[in-house]
């Protein structure tokens, strides 16, 4: 059964990560995601995911993007903004933070819909970017980050 949860900052910020901030990736511990509350795996729709080599990007499109949702503090969100090159006052940057509805599968198997923050690519996707098949998780193009692969 699905339920709907809004992204209420008094309870923390729900943020979807789909790249180097996911478990096992280089920025997960560096940015404190290992200390954040893991909510579940999530899907967002009408987006395309691209592999830029060392990190991915998302743009609006026709596909499904898979990621992880965490509940984070305002301070952690500011740190993510800095990592993603996002200036919230000017609402621009390498990535821009936006809100969308996500379908989240909780660790107990239940699903819920929630509004989540995510980072949208702030410009034109580079020509060298490789489109990731809809519904597949991003894995680094450079296998130096991928353990056991």
For each residue, the residues with C-beta under 8 A, 3 or more apart:
1: 110 111
2: 103 111 112 113
3: 112 113
4: 112 113 114
5: 8 14 112 113 114 115
6: 114 115
7: 13 14 99 114 115 116 117
8: 5 11
9: 12 13 74
10:
11: 8 71
12: 9 37 71 72 73
13: 7 9 71 72 73 74 76 77 117
14: 5 7 39 69 70 71 114 115 116 117
15: 69 70 72 77 80 116 117 118
16: 42 44 67 68 69 100 102 116 117 118
17: 21 22 33 67 68 69 70
18: 22 49 56 58 65 66 67 68 118 137 138
19: 22 25 55 56 138
20: 25 26 27 28 54 55 140 145
21: 17 25 27 28 31 33 68 80 83
22: 17 18 19 25 28 67 68 137 138
23: 28 33 34 38 68
24: 28 147
25: 19 20 21 22 28 140 145
26: 20 30 145
27: 20 21 30 31 33 83
28: 20 21 22 23 24 25 31 33 34
29: 32 33 34
30: 26 27
31: 21 27 28 76 79 80 83
32: 29 35 36 76 79
33: 17 21 23 27 28 29 36 70 72
34: 23 28 29
35: 32
36: 32 33 70 71 72 76
37: 12 70 71 72
38: 23 68 69 70 107
39: 14 42 69 70 71 104 106 114
40: 68 69 104 105 106 107
41: 66 67 68 69 104 105
42: 16 39 66 67 68 69 102 103 104 105 116
43: 64 65 66 102 103 135
44: 16 47 64 65 67 100 101 102 103 116 118
45: 63 64
46: 60 61 62 63
47: 44 58 59 60 61 63 64 65 100
48: 58 59 60 61 62 63 65 131 132 134
49: 18 56 57 58 63 65 131 132 134 136 138
50: 56 57 58 59 121 125 129 130 131 132
51: 56 129 130 131 132 138 140 141
52: 55 56 57 126 128 129 141
53: 128 140 141 142
54: 20 140 141 142 145
55: 19 20 52 140
56: 18 19 49 50 51 52 132 138
57: 49 50 52 95 121 125 129
58: 18 47 48 49 50 65 118 119 120 121
59: 47 48 50 120 121 125
60: 46 47 48 120
61: 46 47 48
62: 46 48 134
63: 45 46 47 48 49 134 135
64: 43 44 45 47 134 135
65: 18 43 44 47 48 49 58 134
66: 18 41 42 43 135 136 137
67: 16 17 18 22 41 42 44 118 137
68: 16 17 18 21 22 23 38 40 41 42
69: 14 15 16 17 38 39 40 41 42 102 104 114 116
70: 14 15 17 33 36 37 38 39
71: 11 12 13 14 36 37 39
72: 12 13 15 33 36 37 76 77 80
73: 12 13 76 77
74: 9 13 77 78
75: 78 79
76: 13 31 32 36 72 73 79 80
77: 13 15 72 73 74 80 81 117
78: 74 75 81 82
79: 31 32 75 76 82 83
80: 15 21 31 72 76 77 83 84 119
81: 77 78 84 86 87 88 93 97
82: 78 79 85 86
83: 21 27 31 79 80
84: 80 81 93 94 95 97 119
85: 82 93 94 95 122
86: 81 82 92 93 94 95 96 97 119 122
87: 81 90 91 92 93
88: 81 91 97
89:
90: 87 93
91: 87 88 96
92: 86 87 96 122
93: 81 84 85 86 87 90 96 122
94: 84 85 86 121 122 123
95: 57 84 85 86 119 120 121 122
96: 86 91 92 93 119 120 122
97: 81 84 86 88 117 118 119 120
98: 117 118 119 120
99: 7 115 116 117 118
100: 16 44 47 115 116 118
101: 44 113 114 115 116
102: 16 42 43 44 69 113 114 115 116
103: 2 42 43 44 111 112 113
104: 39 40 41 42 69 111 112 113 114 116
105: 40 41 42 109 110 111
106: 39 40 109 110 111 112
107: 38 40
108:
109: 105 106
110: 1 105 106
111: 1 2 103 104 105 106
112: 2 3 4 5 103 104 106
113: 2 3 4 5 101 102 103 104
114: 4 5 6 7 14 39 69 101 102 104
115: 5 6 7 14 99 100 101 102
116: 7 14 15 16 42 44 69 99 100 101 102 104
117: 7 13 14 15 16 77 97 98 99
118: 15 16 18 44 58 67 97 98 99 100
119: 58 80 84 86 95 96 97 98
120: 58 59 60 95 96 97 98
121: 50 57 58 59 94 95 125
122: 85 86 92 93 94 95 96
123: 94
124:
125: 50 57 59 121 129
126: 52 129
127:
128: 52 53
129: 50 51 52 57 125 126
130: 50 51 141
131: 48 49 50 51
132: 48 49 50 51 56 136 138
133: 136
134: 48 49 62 63 64 65
135: 43 63 64 66
136: 49 66 132 133
137: 18 22 66 67
138: 18 19 22 49 51 56 132
139: 146 149
140: 20 25 51 53 54 55 143 144 145 146
141: 51 52 53 54 130
142: 53 54 145
143: 140 146 149
144: 140
145: 20 25 26 54 140 142
146: 139 140 143 149
147: 24
148:
149: 139 143 146
